[in-house]
Every structure is written in structure tokens, then in C-alpha cells.
Amino acid sequence: MFDETPEKGHVPDFLTDWVNQHDAPPDTGRDGPPRAAIYARRSTADPNFVSITRQISAGLDYCRRAGMSLDAERFVFIDRNRSGATMAGRTSLHALLAAAREGQFDALVVQGLERLTRNVADAATIQGELESLGITIHVVARGAVSGREIILSSFQYQKELEAITSRIVDSRRRAARNGSMIGSRPKFGYDRLPEGRGLVVNDEQAAVVRRCFEDVDAGMTCRQLVKALKSEGIVGLRGRPLTMCQLYHPPGLGILLDPTYRGAWTWARRTDDPITVETPQLGIVDADLFERVGKKLRLAKFTPWKKGMGVGLLTGKVKCSCGRSMVKSGTRMICHREPYMDPCTARTEIPLIEAERQYYRVLLDEILEPSRFADWDIVRTRCFEEMELTAAAERTRMKARLDEITADLESFDDDSCEDPIISAIVGPLEAEFHDLWEKREKLSSLAALRFDRAEAEALRTVVSRMIVKVPYRITDPQEIAAVSLLHGLVPRMVVERRDGRIELRFLLGVLGTGIEEQMPEAASTRWIDRTCPRTPRGVIRRPEAVLQHHRDADAGRYAFTDREWEAVAGLFEPMGRLKGGSRLYAEALIFVARTGMPVNMLPERYGGRVLHMAPIRRFGFWPHMLAALDALGSDLVRDIDRNRFEKRRPA
């Protein structure tokens, strides 16, 4: 019992009550002998079950001596090969707690408290729940134990576990430095030696490994290689198909990046102090091939977008009808299952350009269209009001619990935190506090997107300018801010296939209360359906961009000033007389290089201009023309494709 005198510090009343509860468990109120349950656990593999058998036998003897009744078929709970450092994965312990909540036993018998847990926080949780249910904990050699004993013992066992773990790691590190392969995991291409003390090459699997390296070195991508292996029925470990992650994983993992295959075994690869041992007997591919493949993969690895490189319009906003997210793959969007060789049955692949274009078109033609704005604004406002009511109720509940936890935590002083019992109580309270705080902040971030007509028209103007830039990433600050507003208006796009056609469904309004997504029913008025057209190839799939570039050309955006033309006019004299004049011909060159348009889609302003590549490359005036305009600081060469008319490289 705590001494509550001022010299010992101010101990909160609720903490004293908690200790009293755990020191003197309540009476069960049952007549007859108490019903017992036995729990046994072993942390490492035990083929002969010696330790488990000893624990159960000691528990049975204790039950007989104490006069407890025991149904050995139902109430003997065993966790094999499970650590006491955590409650995760201990199915029998969770089954025991479930039986306790149903009142199926009155006493829990263990050979030692370390069998129950080696974690202080878990000890407080288990002890608190069992004691509140009127269940006592008995140790074979000590009898019934109090809550204080359990907390202090678990604190000691946790320190012992940390010391044991440290000694094991140090011994394994010394063994690795001496060339022992203790602790090595199974690898494709190798078989384990008896007692797990090393590896030996598996000739059949080694042939597959060599083929993987050779195919990638020859130019095949990892995705193509995985498809080929899967089509041929080649499987990896445990009979499962080889996946992209097993072949190549960017942090430096996978078959193609594992130095073991070139004869260099590494212990603790992902730590700060790995140990490498040369093992030429395990080499499957030569070092040169391994280095070539590794270099190729490192050069081809994904480079994340850095600050200033723009944002993606549909990043994280597109869902497949199967429920998974859709990701970018080249110029298309595919189900997230596909890169991991888990084919999606919905087959909802869609061109990225068309997905972005349809997203813009829904905003322009429906939500921000002046004649339709009022109708959609009513639907969106009603959605927000429903979500706000739910969020307000949840915030009220969280605030009450946060205030309660805050009052409990403020009752502690700094000196009391050194006590392991108090630490065991404070830890879960602080964890719950931070969890509730984060959830409440997410609820508080829920904000209404209330636009008046003027604001909607301004956003519509920005979207009209953005649609002609598809599929380029958005870098302008005003457009980046607009993307955030667009995601609030249409937070989700679902792609599904119906009767061989791709259908797009756009969700209007708030997606959820900030904690979890809440997708409405399919018949909800918040869904906007559109059919994705079969898009043609080339630049014509972007009609808005084509029309905008033509309008810019008619407005003279690509025209030369007199000063600029005087600087470059002499470069065109060797080409002789050109139809319409050299100045319009040069302007057409600038138009093609600036916009990326094909030469057969020139605006009417350049009608009759035929830009044959051969004469341009033969006369070689293009780089001199760019240099002359650069010297003048001309805007014509800003964001221009400088290699548009360069000579082809020799094969």
C-alpha cells in the first residue's frame, strides 16, 4: 500500500484505489471449489514439448494441492513458439481472456509469471482485466500473487529479456564473423543444411536464378520476366509464383540484388553494421553479370517527385471496381493488383490522359457549369451537413475522454514516474491520449467547401486552363491550390467495366469524417456516371490542347519580332525560296518544337507549310537558330524541345 504522507509525494486517489484493487481481488461469490485454468508458453521451437509438458504437469499438481477443479480438455491453454515480449500472435492467451470474460473459470495457474508475459504494459493489462473479473493468478511455487507482485516481476522479466536478446545478437554476430551462417533464412536457389547451419546450391532452382539475371541483362524488364516465369509455371519458395518483390525491391532486396548469388553471404543486411563473408561455393552467377544487372536496376529505379516537380491530379483518387487503388503504369492506369502479378478480374485498365481529361470534363460540364452549379451545390451541402453531425458527436465523445485522461495524468508528479507500477499505468493512458488527439484533429480538419458563384467561376477558369496541359504535372502555385479544391469537390473516381466498355463514376462531396472513408450506395445522387470513350492514338486524344495551341498560334504567340527575325533570317538563305516566306516557315518550326504537335496538324496560319525533316537536318541551321534566340533572351525558346529537329544518332 502506498504511504500518502507529504514526505512521499502526493499519490493520486485513483492510483491508490487501483493498487488496492489489485492487492485484494474481489470475492467471486461462488460456492464449491474454484474452477482453474492453466496457461503454458514456450518462446522457441520445442519438438519434444519438454518445457510445455513440465509446465502443465506442475499446474496439475498445484490444482490438486489447492483443491481446485480443472477441466483439462477445455481449460489448458498453450502457446508454442511465441515470445512473451508481446501479446501479438498468442492465440491461446487471447482465447484464455475470452473465456475469462464469459466467467468460465475463477483462477489462472502458471508455472512462472514470465510464462504469462515479459512486458510491463501487458502485465498491467492482463492483471487489470482478470482482477476486474474476479479471477486470481496463481504461481506454482508461490501461490496467489497480488497485482503489485505481477507488475514488479514483469518489470524484472522485461529487463532479463532485453539482456538475453542482446547476448543472442552478440553471439550471432561473433559467429557470423567466424564464417558461420547461423540464422540464415531460406533462399530461392538453395537448400538448408541440417540444423539450419548453412546453405547448399539447389541445381534446379539455380538454373532459374541464372536465367533471371541473363534475361534482365539482355534487356527484359522485371515485369516481363515475372509474366514469362508465371506463364511457364515456374514457382518460388513454398510453391508460390515468383513476384516482382521477390525479384527486385528498391531498398536493395530481392533475388537480383542479393549478393549471396554472386558468392558473398551477408548477415544483418538491413542494419547499420552488416557482416559480409565471402562464400564462393554459393555463387550462382559471376560477379560481372551481377554488377551489370544491379547497375541497370539502379538506373531504372523509380525516382520520387521532389519539391517543385509538381503534383499529380489523380494521385490516390482512383479506385478499381474490385476495391483496390489504381496506380500509374507508363501512360496507363492499372489496378494495384497487376504489378504484383495478382491479375484483377475487373480488367479496368484506362489511359491516364483520358482519365485526367474526364475528371476535368465532369468539373467543367457538371459541377462548375453555371446552369448546373446550384443543383450540385445542394447535393454537396446536404452531404457535408450529414458528415458534420456525425463528426460533432464523435468530437464530443473524444473531448470528454481526453479531459478525463488529462485530469488523471496531471495528478502525477515528476518523481512518481520512476515507479514501475505508475509507469505501467501512465504508458497506456498517454498512448490512448495521443491516439484520441490525432483522431480529433482529423475530425476538426473536416471543412465545408462552400463556393458562391463568383468563386466557382474563378475555379472554372483555372480548370479550363489546366485541361489543355493534360497530361503534364501541375507546377503553378495557383493550379496546385486549385487541385486541393478539386479533390474536395470530387474526392474519388471509380473505374469499372460494363458490357466491354469502361464506365467512370465520380463521387461528389465529402468522402468521410476524417477517420475513415464512407462510400455512399451505388444509387446515391452523389455519383456522376460517364462513359469513357475509346480514345484515338497520338495528340488528337487531347482535343482541348490541340484547339488551345491553334488559338495561341492565330493570336501570334509564336511569331518573331523584327529584332528576332533579323538575327536568324540569314540561316534560311541556303534553303532557297520557301512557299509563304521564310519567316512563317521559321514560326512553324517554333510551333512544332514548343507544343509537340505533329507536322501534319499545323494551324491554318501556316497553311501549305510542309516541314520535311530531311532538309532541316541537312542544312543544320536549327542549333544555330536556338543559339541566336538565346543570345537575345527570346521567349520563343522558353520550354522548347531543343532536340526536335536534331540529326538522328547513328545506329
Summary of the structure (lengths in Angstrom):
residues: 651
radius of gyration: 35.5
end to end distance: 88.2
largest distance: 116.3
contacts: 1807
relative contact order: 0.06
helix: 52%
strand: 12%
